Amino acid sequence: MIIDGKRTSMRLEAAFWDGLAEIARREEVTVGALCTRLAGELETLSAGSLSSAVRVYVLSYFRTAAPPQGRRQARC
């Protein structure tokens, strides 16, 4: 992946890659563009690495998007 013109890599579970791709589709940006934006927000997201920032962002994005009844149904 290219972030700010530099080649980088990150390890994510398949569910987070899927979530990241879904967000990119919804927001009409590339995964690379989304990751570049997240790389610039590491401090804001309280994340020490890009992988952590992506996990926090994906979780937050879908948590915000879920309707209240969906959140109740998802609880274990």
PDB file of N, CA, C and O in Angstrom:
ATOM      1  N   MET A   1       0.843  -1.161   0.000  1.00  0.00           N
ATOM      2  CA  MET A   1       0.000   0.000   0.000  1.00  0.00           C
ATOM      3  C   MET A   1       0.900   1.240   0.000  1.00  0.00           C
ATOM      4  O   MET A   1       1.970   1.239   0.609  1.00  0.00           O
ATOM      5  N   ILE A   2       0.465   2.271  -0.673  1.00  0.00           N
ATOM      6  CA  ILE A   2       1.219   3.530  -0.733  1.00  0.00           C
ATOM      7  C   ILE A   2       0.505   4.565   0.136  1.00  0.00           C
ATOM      8  O   ILE A   2      -0.663   4.877  -0.093  1.00  0.00           O
ATOM      9  N   ILE A   3       1.203   5.085   1.119  1.00  0.00           N
ATOM     10  CA  ILE A   3       0.683   6.118   2.021  1.00  0.00           C
ATOM     11  C   ILE A   3       1.589   7.327   1.903  1.00  0.00           C
ATOM     12  O   ILE A   3       2.790   7.240   2.160  1.00  0.00           O
ATOM     13  N   ASP A   4       1.015   8.452   1.515  1.00  0.00           N
ATOM     14  CA  ASP A   4       1.795   9.675   1.339  1.00  0.00           C
ATOM     15  C   ASP A   4       3.025   9.451   0.468  1.00  0.00           C
ATOM     16  O   ASP A   4       4.096   9.992   0.744  1.00  0.00           O
ATOM     17  N   GLY A   5       2.868   8.651  -0.586  1.00  0.00           N
ATOM     18  CA  GLY A   5       3.948   8.403  -1.523  1.00  0.00           C
ATOM     19  C   GLY A   5       4.981   7.396  -1.054  1.00  0.00           C
ATOM     20  O   GLY A   5       5.973   7.165  -1.745  1.00  0.00           O
ATOM     21  N   LYS A   6       4.766   6.784   0.120  1.00  0.00           N
ATOM     22  CA  LYS A   6       5.721   5.811   0.655  1.00  0.00           C
ATOM     23  C   LYS A   6       5.051   4.448   0.758  1.00  0.00           C
ATOM     24  O   LYS A   6       3.903   4.329   1.185  1.00  0.00           O
ATOM     25  N   ARG A   7       5.787   3.437   0.360  1.00  0.00           N
ATOM     26  CA  ARG A   7       5.270   2.072   0.443  1.00  0.00           C
ATOM     27  C   ARG A   7       5.263   1.635   1.909  1.00  0.00           C
ATOM     28  O   ARG A   7       6.250   1.806   2.625  1.00  0.00           O
ATOM     29  N   THR A   8       4.147   1.074   2.337  1.00  0.00           N
ATOM     30  CA  THR A   8       4.026   0.596   3.709  1.00  0.00           C
ATOM     31  C   THR A   8       3.151  -0.650   3.734  1.00  0.00           C
ATOM     32  O   THR A   8       2.485  -0.969   2.749  1.00  0.00           O
ATOM     33  N   SER A   9       3.157  -1.332   4.829  1.00  0.00           N
ATOM     34  CA  SER A   9       2.304  -2.506   4.971  1.00  0.00           C
ATOM     35  C   SER A   9       1.660  -2.467   6.352  1.00  0.00           C
ATOM     36  O   SER A   9       2.133  -1.788   7.263  1.00  0.00           O
ATOM     37  N   MET A  10       0.588  -3.201   6.478  1.00  0.00           N
ATOM     38  CA  MET A  10      -0.051  -3.325   7.782  1.00  0.00           C
ATOM     39  C   MET A  10      -0.755  -4.667   7.843  1.00  0.00           C
ATOM     40  O   MET A  10      -1.189  -5.211   6.828  1.00  0.00           O
ATOM     41  N   ARG A  11      -0.855  -5.178   9.037  1.00  0.00           N
ATOM     42  CA  ARG A  11      -1.529  -6.454   9.255  1.00  0.00           C
ATOM     43  C   ARG A  11      -2.896  -6.185   9.868  1.00  0.00           C
ATOM     44  O   ARG A  11      -3.018  -5.534  10.905  1.00  0.00           O
ATOM     45  N   LEU A  12      -3.911  -6.700   9.203  1.00  0.00           N
ATOM     46  CA  LEU A  12      -5.274  -6.593   9.699  1.00  0.00           C
ATOM     47  C   LEU A  12      -5.971  -7.937   9.531  1.00  0.00           C
ATOM     48  O   LEU A  12      -5.661  -8.698   8.615  1.00  0.00           O
ATOM     49  N   GLU A  13      -6.897  -8.215  10.407  1.00  0.00           N
ATOM     50  CA  GLU A  13      -7.743  -9.377  10.253  1.00  0.00           C
ATOM     51  C   GLU A  13      -8.636  -9.151   9.030  1.00  0.00           C
ATOM     52  O   GLU A  13      -8.906  -8.012   8.647  1.00  0.00           O
ATOM     53  N   ALA A  14      -9.091 -10.254   8.424  1.00  0.00           N
ATOM     54  CA  ALA A  14      -9.904 -10.166   7.208  1.00  0.00           C
ATOM     55  C   ALA A  14     -11.136  -9.288   7.396  1.00  0.00           C
ATOM     56  O   ALA A  14     -11.514  -8.553   6.483  1.00  0.00           O
ATOM     57  N   ALA A  15     -11.762  -9.353   8.555  1.00  0.00           N
ATOM     58  CA  ALA A  15     -12.966  -8.544   8.807  1.00  0.00           C
ATOM     59  C   ALA A  15     -12.664  -7.053   8.722  1.00  0.00           C
ATOM     60  O   ALA A  15     -13.497  -6.279   8.251  1.00  0.00           O
ATOM     61  N   PHE A  16     -11.478  -6.641   9.174  1.00  0.00           N
ATOM     62  CA  PHE A  16     -11.117  -5.219   9.108  1.00  0.00           C
ATOM     63  C   PHE A  16     -10.781  -4.798   7.682  1.00  0.00           C
ATOM     64  O   PHE A  16     -11.092  -3.675   7.284  1.00  0.00           O
ATOM     65  N   TRP A  17     -10.149  -5.680   6.905  1.00  0.00           N
ATOM     66  CA  TRP A  17      -9.912  -5.369   5.491  1.00  0.00           C
ATOM     67  C   TRP A  17     -11.239  -5.212   4.768  1.00  0.00           C
ATOM     68  O   TRP A  17     -11.413  -4.298   3.962  1.00  0.00           O
ATOM     69  N   ASP A  18     -12.178  -6.112   5.062  1.00  0.00           N
ATOM     70  CA  ASP A  18     -13.503  -6.032   4.438  1.00  0.00           C
ATOM     71  C   ASP A  18     -14.210  -4.741   4.835  1.00  0.00           C
ATOM     72  O   ASP A  18     -14.800  -4.064   3.992  1.00  0.00           O
ATOM     73  N   GLY A  19     -14.149  -4.404   6.115  1.00  0.00           N
ATOM     74  CA  GLY A  19     -14.766  -3.175   6.592  1.00  0.00           C
ATOM     75  C   GLY A  19     -14.145  -1.948   5.965  1.00  0.00           C
ATOM     76  O   GLY A  19     -14.853  -1.012   5.594  1.00  0.00           O
ATOM     77  N   LEU A  20     -12.832  -1.940   5.844  1.00  0.00           N
ATOM     78  CA  LEU A  20     -12.124  -0.822   5.233  1.00  0.00           C
ATOM     79  C   LEU A  20     -12.532  -0.657   3.771  1.00  0.00           C
ATOM     80  O   LEU A  20     -12.750   0.461   3.304  1.00  0.00           O
ATOM     81  N   ALA A  21     -12.635  -1.770   3.054  1.00  0.00           N
ATOM     82  CA  ALA A  21     -13.047  -1.717   1.654  1.00  0.00           C
ATOM     83  C   ALA A  21     -14.487  -1.223   1.522  1.00  0.00           C
ATOM     84  O   ALA A  21     -14.801  -0.455   0.612  1.00  0.00           O
ATOM     85  N   GLU A  22     -15.358  -1.660   2.426  1.00  0.00           N
ATOM     86  CA  GLU A  22     -16.760  -1.214   2.408  1.00  0.00           C
ATOM     87  C   GLU A  22     -16.862   0.289   2.676  1.00  0.00           C
ATOM     88  O   GLU A  22     -17.623   0.987   2.006  1.00  0.00           O
ATOM     89  N   ILE A  23     -16.112   0.779   3.633  1.00  0.00           N
ATOM     90  CA  ILE A  23     -16.118   2.217   3.923  1.00  0.00           C
ATOM     91  C   ILE A  23     -15.615   3.001   2.723  1.00  0.00           C
ATOM     92  O   ILE A  23     -16.196   4.024   2.359  1.00  0.00           O
ATOM     93  N   ALA A  24     -14.546   2.532   2.110  1.00  0.00           N
ATOM     94  CA  ALA A  24     -13.999   3.225   0.934  1.00  0.00           C
ATOM     95  C   ALA A  24     -15.047   3.292  -0.175  1.00  0.00           C
ATOM     96  O   ALA A  24     -15.197   4.328  -0.822  1.00  0.00           O
ATOM     97  N   ARG A  25     -15.771   2.196  -0.399  1.00  0.00           N
ATOM     98  CA  ARG A  25     -16.849   2.208  -1.409  1.00  0.00           C
ATOM     99  C   ARG A  25     -17.929   3.214  -1.044  1.00  0.00           C
ATOM    100  O   ARG A  25     -18.358   4.005  -1.885  1.00  0.00           O
ATOM    101  N   ARG A  26     -18.367   3.186   0.206  1.00  0.00           N
ATOM    102  CA  ARG A  26     -19.422   4.105   0.656  1.00  0.00           C
ATOM    103  C   ARG A  26     -18.996   5.565   0.538  1.00  0.00           C
ATOM    104  O   ARG A  26     -19.796   6.423   0.165  1.00  0.00           O
ATOM    105  N   GLU A  27     -17.755   5.838   0.850  1.00  0.00           N
ATOM    106  CA  GLU A  27     -17.250   7.218   0.849  1.00  0.00           C
ATOM    107  C   GLU A  27     -16.694   7.638  -0.510  1.00  0.00           C
ATOM    108  O   GLU A  27     -16.263   8.777  -0.693  1.00  0.00           O
ATOM    109  N   GLU A  28     -16.711   6.696  -1.463  1.00  0.00           N
ATOM    110  CA  GLU A  28     -16.243   6.933  -2.827  1.00  0.00           C
ATOM    111  C   GLU A  28     -14.790   7.418  -2.884  1.00  0.00           C
ATOM    112  O   GLU A  28     -14.462   8.390  -3.564  1.00  0.00           O
ATOM    113  N   VAL A  29     -13.936   6.704  -2.144  1.00  0.00           N
ATOM    114  CA  VAL A  29     -12.489   6.941  -2.162  1.00  0.00           C
ATOM    115  C   VAL A  29     -11.804   5.587  -2.288  1.00  0.00           C
ATOM    116  O   VAL A  29     -12.436   4.546  -2.106  1.00  0.00           O
ATOM    117  N   THR A  30     -10.536   5.602  -2.594  1.00  0.00           N
ATOM    118  CA  THR A  30      -9.789   4.349  -2.631  1.00  0.00           C
ATOM    119  C   THR A  30      -9.377   3.962  -1.210  1.00  0.00           C
ATOM    120  O   THR A  30      -9.347   4.801  -0.310  1.00  0.00           O
ATOM    121  N   VAL A  31      -9.067   2.701  -1.027  1.00  0.00           N
ATOM    122  CA  VAL A  31      -8.576   2.250   0.276  1.00  0.00           C
ATOM    123  C   VAL A  31      -7.288   2.993   0.610  1.00  0.00           C
ATOM    124  O   VAL A  31      -7.070   3.382   1.757  1.00  0.00           O
ATOM    125  N   GLY A  32      -6.435   3.190  -0.399  1.00  0.00           N
ATOM    126  CA  GLY A  32      -5.183   3.922  -0.183  1.00  0.00           C
ATOM    127  C   GLY A  32      -5.419   5.350   0.272  1.00  0.00           C
ATOM    128  O   GLY A  32      -4.738   5.834   1.176  1.00  0.00           O
ATOM    129  N   ALA A  33      -6.379   6.032  -0.347  1.00  0.00           N
ATOM    130  CA  ALA A  33      -6.684   7.412   0.045  1.00  0.00           C
ATOM    131  C   ALA A  33      -7.234   7.457   1.464  1.00  0.00           C
ATOM    132  O   ALA A  33      -6.899   8.358   2.233  1.00  0.00           O
ATOM    133  N   LEU A  34      -8.068   6.500   1.810  1.00  0.00           N
ATOM    134  CA  LEU A  34      -8.622   6.437   3.158  1.00  0.00           C
ATOM    135  C   LEU A  34      -7.523   6.182   4.185  1.00  0.00           C
ATOM    136  O   LEU A  34      -7.506   6.806   5.246  1.00  0.00           O
ATOM    137  N   CYS A  35      -6.616   5.278   3.875  1.00  0.00           N
ATOM    138  CA  CYS A  35      -5.502   4.981   4.787  1.00  0.00           C
ATOM    139  C   CYS A  35      -4.553   6.167   4.916  1.00  0.00           C
ATOM    140  O   CYS A  35      -4.008   6.414   5.991  1.00  0.00           O
ATOM    141  N   THR A  36      -4.355   6.899   3.826  1.00  0.00           N
ATOM    142  CA  THR A  36      -3.513   8.100   3.891  1.00  0.00           C
ATOM    143  C   THR A  36      -4.131   9.099   4.857  1.00  0.00           C
ATOM    144  O   THR A  36      -3.432   9.705   5.668  1.00  0.00           O
ATOM    145  N   ARG A  37      -5.450   9.268   4.766  1.00  0.00           N
ATOM    146  CA  ARG A  37      -6.136  10.183   5.686  1.00  0.00           C
ATOM    147  C   ARG A  37      -5.987   9.704   7.125  1.00  0.00           C
ATOM    148  O   ARG A  37      -5.718  10.505   8.020  1.00  0.00           O
ATOM    149  N   LEU A  38      -6.161   8.408   7.354  1.00  0.00           N
ATOM    150  CA  LEU A  38      -6.047   7.862   8.704  1.00  0.00           C
ATOM    151  C   LEU A  38      -4.628   7.989   9.247  1.00  0.00           C
ATOM    152  O   LEU A  38      -4.438   8.223  10.440  1.00  0.00           O
ATOM    153  N   ALA A  39      -3.641   7.838   8.387  1.00  0.00           N
ATOM    154  CA  ALA A  39      -2.244   7.985   8.814  1.00  0.00           C
ATOM    155  C   ALA A  39      -1.991   9.388   9.358  1.00  0.00           C
ATOM    156  O   ALA A  39      -1.173   9.571  10.260  1.00  0.00           O
ATOM    157  N   GLY A  40      -2.687  10.368   8.813  1.00  0.00           N
ATOM    158  CA  GLY A  40      -2.543  11.740   9.292  1.00  0.00           C
ATOM    159  C   GLY A  40      -3.305  12.008  10.572  1.00  0.00           C
ATOM    160  O   GLY A  40      -3.145  13.067  11.179  1.00  0.00           O
ATOM    161  N   GLU A  41      -4.142  11.054  10.996  1.00  0.00           N
ATOM    162  CA  GLU A  41      -4.972  11.234  12.188  1.00  0.00           C
ATOM    163  C   GLU A  41      -4.603  10.275  13.319  1.00  0.00           C
ATOM    164  O   GLU A  41      -5.433  10.002  14.186  1.00  0.00           O
ATOM    165  N   LEU A  42      -3.376   9.761  13.324  1.00  0.00           N
ATOM    166  CA  LEU A  42      -2.988   8.776  14.343  1.00  0.00           C
ATOM    167  C   LEU A  42      -3.183   9.307  15.755  1.00  0.00           C
ATOM    168  O   LEU A  42      -3.701   8.595  16.617  1.00  0.00           O
ATOM    169  N   GLU A  43      -2.779  10.540  16.003  1.00  0.00           N
ATOM    170  CA  GLU A  43      -2.931  11.106  17.346  1.00  0.00           C
ATOM    171  C   GLU A  43      -4.397  11.295  17.701  1.00  0.00           C
ATOM    172  O   GLU A  43      -4.815  10.988  18.818  1.00  0.00           O
ATOM    173  N   THR A  44      -5.176  11.799  16.754  1.00  0.00           N
ATOM    174  CA  THR A  44      -6.597  12.034  16.991  1.00  0.00           C
ATOM    175  C   THR A  44      -7.312  10.738  17.329  1.00  0.00           C
ATOM    176  O   THR A  44      -8.201  10.718  18.180  1.00  0.00           O
ATOM    177  N   LEU A  45      -6.931   9.669  16.673  1.00  0.00           N
ATOM    178  CA  LEU A  45      -7.559   8.370  16.897  1.00  0.00           C
ATOM    179  C   LEU A  45      -6.950   7.638  18.092  1.00  0.00           C
ATOM    180  O   LEU A  45      -7.356   6.517  18.397  1.00  0.00           O
ATOM    181  N   SER A  46      -5.986   8.255  18.770  1.00  0.00           N
ATOM    182  CA  SER A  46      -5.289   7.635  19.904  1.00  0.00           C
ATOM    183  C   SER A  46      -4.708   6.279  19.522  1.00  0.00           C
ATOM    184  O   SER A  46      -4.823   5.305  20.265  1.00  0.00           O
ATOM    185  N   ALA A  47      -4.087   6.237  18.359  1.00  0.00           N
ATOM    186  CA  ALA A  47      -3.516   4.989  17.857  1.00  0.00           C
ATOM    187  C   ALA A  47      -2.017   5.156  17.653  1.00  0.00           C
ATOM    188  O   ALA A  47      -1.553   6.202  17.200  1.00  0.00           O
ATOM    189  N   GLY A  48      -1.275   4.126  17.989  1.00  0.00           N
ATOM    190  CA  GLY A  48       0.165   4.178  17.847  1.00  0.00           C
ATOM    191  C   GLY A  48       0.672   3.698  16.505  1.00  0.00           C
ATOM    192  O   GLY A  48       1.832   3.916  16.155  1.00  0.00           O
ATOM    193  N   SER A  49      -0.205   3.039  15.751  1.00  0.00           N
ATOM    194  CA  SER A  49       0.199   2.524  14.451  1.00  0.00           C
ATOM    195  C   SER A  49      -0.961   2.668  13.473  1.00  0.00           C
ATOM    196  O   SER A  49      -2.105   2.874  13.879  1.00  0.00           O
ATOM    197  N   LEU A  50      -0.664   2.559  12.204  1.00  0.00           N
ATOM    198  CA  LEU A  50      -1.698   2.647  11.195  1.00  0.00           C
ATOM    199  C   LEU A  50      -2.690   1.493  11.336  1.00  0.00           C
ATOM    200  O   LEU A  50      -3.893   1.693  11.173  1.00  0.00           O
ATOM    201  N   SER A  51      -2.207   0.305  11.632  1.00  0.00           N
ATOM    202  CA  SER A  51      -3.110  -0.844  11.826  1.00  0.00           C
ATOM    203  C   SER A  51      -4.108  -0.565  12.945  1.00  0.00           C
ATOM    204  O   SER A  51      -5.299  -0.840  12.803  1.00  0.00           O
ATOM    205  N   SER A  52      -3.625  -0.026  14.046  1.00  0.00           N
ATOM    206  CA  SER A  52      -4.517   0.310  15.156  1.00  0.00           C
ATOM    207  C   SER A  52      -5.499   1.399  14.760  1.00  0.00           C
ATOM    208  O   SER A  52      -6.676   1.332  15.114  1.00  0.00           O
ATOM    209  N   ALA A  53      -5.028   2.397  14.031  1.00  0.00           N
ATOM    210  CA  ALA A  53      -5.901   3.480  13.592  1.00  0.00           C
ATOM    211  C   ALA A  53      -7.014   2.949  12.699  1.00  0.00           C
ATOM    212  O   ALA A  53      -8.162   3.378  12.816  1.00  0.00           O
ATOM    213  N   VAL A  54      -6.685   2.022  11.810  1.00  0.00           N
ATOM    214  CA  VAL A  54      -7.698   1.443  10.926  1.00  0.00           C
ATOM    215  C   VAL A  54      -8.725   0.670  11.745  1.00  0.00           C
ATOM    216  O   VAL A  54      -9.926   0.799  11.507  1.00  0.00           O
ATOM    217  N   ARG A  55      -8.274  -0.124  12.698  1.00  0.00           N
ATOM    218  CA  ARG A  55      -9.216  -0.888  13.520  1.00  0.00           C
ATOM    219  C   ARG A  55     -10.166   0.033  14.284  1.00  0.00           C
ATOM    220  O   ARG A  55     -11.376  -0.196  14.305  1.00  0.00           O
ATOM    221  N   VAL A  56      -9.621   1.065  14.907  1.00  0.00           N
ATOM    222  CA  VAL A  56     -10.442   2.026  15.653  1.00  0.00           C
ATOM    223  C   VAL A  56     -11.426   2.716  14.721  1.00  0.00           C
ATOM    224  O   VAL A  56     -12.599   2.871  15.062  1.00  0.00           O
ATOM    225  N   TYR A  57     -10.961   3.130  13.554  1.00  0.00           N
ATOM    226  CA  TYR A  57     -11.806   3.843  12.606  1.00  0.00           C
ATOM    227  C   TYR A  57     -12.937   2.955  12.082  1.00  0.00           C
ATOM    228  O   TYR A  57     -14.090   3.384  12.039  1.00  0.00           O
ATOM    229  N   VAL A  58     -12.618   1.734  11.690  1.00  0.00           N
ATOM    230  CA  VAL A  58     -13.638   0.823  11.153  1.00  0.00           C
ATOM    231  C   VAL A  58     -14.700   0.553  12.226  1.00  0.00           C
ATOM    232  O   VAL A  58     -15.896   0.616  11.942  1.00  0.00           O
ATOM    233  N   LEU A  59     -14.275   0.259  13.435  1.00  0.00           N
ATOM    234  CA  LEU A  59     -15.216   0.014  14.518  1.00  0.00           C
ATOM    235  C   LEU A  59     -16.101   1.229  14.761  1.00  0.00           C
ATOM    236  O   LEU A  59     -17.321   1.103  14.868  1.00  0.00           O
ATOM    237  N   SER A  60     -15.496   2.390  14.846  1.00  0.00           N
ATOM    238  CA  SER A  60     -16.236   3.627  15.093  1.00  0.00           C
ATOM    239  C   SER A  60     -17.210   3.936  13.962  1.00  0.00           C
ATOM    240  O   SER A  60     -18.347   4.339  14.210  1.00  0.00           O
ATOM    241  N   TYR A  61     -16.770   3.750  12.732  1.00  0.00           N
ATOM    242  CA  TYR A  61     -17.601   4.034  11.560  1.00  0.00           C
ATOM    243  C   TYR A  61     -18.878   3.205  11.586  1.00  0.00           C
ATOM    244  O   TYR A  61     -19.976   3.740  11.436  1.00  0.00           O
ATOM    245  N   PHE A  62     -18.733   1.905  11.775  1.00  0.00           N
ATOM    246  CA  PHE A  62     -19.904   1.035  11.752  1.00  0.00           C
ATOM    247  C   PHE A  62     -20.731   1.137  13.028  1.00  0.00           C
ATOM    248  O   PHE A  62     -21.945   0.937  12.988  1.00  0.00           O
ATOM    249  N   ARG A  63     -20.108   1.440  14.142  1.00  0.00           N
ATOM    250  CA  ARG A  63     -20.858   1.653  15.380  1.00  0.00           C
ATOM    251  C   ARG A  63     -21.769   2.871  15.221  1.00  0.00           C
ATOM    252  O   ARG A  63     -22.922   2.847  15.651  1.00  0.00           O
ATOM    253  N   THR A  64     -21.257   3.920  14.613  1.00  0.00           N
ATOM    254  CA  THR A  64     -22.042   5.127  14.378  1.00  0.00           C
ATOM    255  C   THR A  64     -23.154   4.873  13.364  1.00  0.00           C
ATOM    256  O   THR A  64     -24.248   5.425  13.487  1.00  0.00           O
ATOM    257  N   ALA A  65     -22.879   4.046  12.369  1.00  0.00           N
ATOM    258  CA  ALA A  65     -23.842   3.793  11.301  1.00  0.00           C
ATOM    259  C   ALA A  65     -24.967   2.849  11.719  1.00  0.00           C
ATOM    260  O   ALA A  65     -26.030   2.853  11.099  1.00  0.00           O
ATOM    261  N   ALA A  66     -24.755   2.045  12.750  1.00  0.00           N
ATOM    262  CA  ALA A  66     -25.752   1.048  13.149  1.00  0.00           C
ATOM    263  C   ALA A  66     -26.950   1.722  13.804  1.00  0.00           C
ATOM    264  O   ALA A  66     -26.787   2.588  14.663  1.00  0.00           O
ATOM    265  N   PRO A  67     -28.157   1.325  13.397  1.00  0.00           N
ATOM    266  CA  PRO A  67     -29.345   1.869  14.059  1.00  0.00           C
ATOM    267  C   PRO A  67     -29.418   1.345  15.498  1.00  0.00           C
ATOM    268  O   PRO A  67     -28.882   0.274  15.784  1.00  0.00           O
ATOM    269  N   PRO A  68     -30.068   2.076  16.401  1.00  0.00           N
ATOM    270  CA  PRO A  68     -30.121   1.651  17.812  1.00  0.00           C
ATOM    271  C   PRO A  68     -30.627   0.216  17.990  1.00  0.00           C
ATOM    272  O   PRO A  68     -30.080  -0.523  18.808  1.00  0.00           O
ATOM    273  N   GLN A  69     -31.661  -0.195  17.244  1.00  0.00           N
ATOM    274  CA  GLN A  69     -32.151  -1.562  17.400  1.00  0.00           C
ATOM    275  C   GLN A  69     -31.126  -2.573  16.923  1.00  0.00           C
ATOM    276  O   GLN A  69     -31.063  -3.679  17.460  1.00  0.00           O
ATOM    277  N   GLY A  70     -30.318  -2.223  15.922  1.00  0.00           N
ATOM    278  CA  GLY A  70     -29.248  -3.106  15.469  1.00  0.00           C
ATOM    279  C   GLY A  70     -28.185  -3.277  16.527  1.00  0.00           C
ATOM    280  O   GLY A  70     -27.635  -4.365  16.693  1.00  0.00           O
ATOM    281  N   ARG A  71     -27.891  -2.200  17.249  1.00  0.00           N
ATOM    282  CA  ARG A  71     -26.897  -2.297  18.313  1.00  0.00           C
ATOM    283  C   ARG A  71     -27.396  -3.217  19.429  1.00  0.00           C
ATOM    284  O   ARG A  71     -26.615  -3.985  19.989  1.00  0.00           O
ATOM    285  N   ARG A  72     -28.683  -3.147  19.754  1.00  0.00           N
ATOM    286  CA  ARG A  72     -29.228  -4.016  20.792  1.00  0.00           C
ATOM    287  C   ARG A  72     -29.169  -5.481  20.370  1.00  0.00           C
ATOM    288  O   ARG A  72     -28.865  -6.353  21.185  1.00  0.00           O
ATOM    289  N   GLN A  73     -29.459  -5.753  19.096  1.00  0.00           N
ATOM    290  CA  GLN A  73     -29.460  -7.128  18.602  1.00  0.00           C
ATOM    291  C   GLN A  73     -28.057  -7.699  18.527  1.00  0.00           C
ATOM    292  O   GLN A  73     -27.887  -8.915  18.619  1.00  0.00           O
ATOM    293  N   ALA A  74     -27.049  -6.856  18.363  1.00  0.00           N
ATOM    294  CA  ALA A  74     -25.677  -7.335  18.197  1.00  0.00           C
ATOM    295  C   ALA A  74     -25.006  -7.674  19.522  1.00  0.00           C
ATOM    296  O   ALA A  74     -23.957  -8.319  19.525  1.00  0.00           O
ATOM    297  N   ARG A  75     -25.576  -7.264  20.635  1.00  0.00           N
ATOM    298  CA  ARG A  75     -24.950  -7.524  21.941  1.00  0.00           C
ATOM    299  C   ARG A  75     -24.982  -9.011  22.254  1.00  0.00           C
ATOM    300  O   ARG A  75     -25.945  -9.714  21.949  1.00  0.00           O
ATOM    301  N   CYS A  76     -23.906  -9.464  22.868  1.00  0.00           N
ATOM    302  CA  CYS A  76     -23.814 -10.889  23.233  1.00  0.00           C
ATOM    303  C   CYS A  76     -24.147 -11.066  24.700  1.00  0.00           C
ATOM    304  O   CYS A  76     -24.128 -12.188  25.207  1.00  0.00           O
TER     305      CYS A  76
END
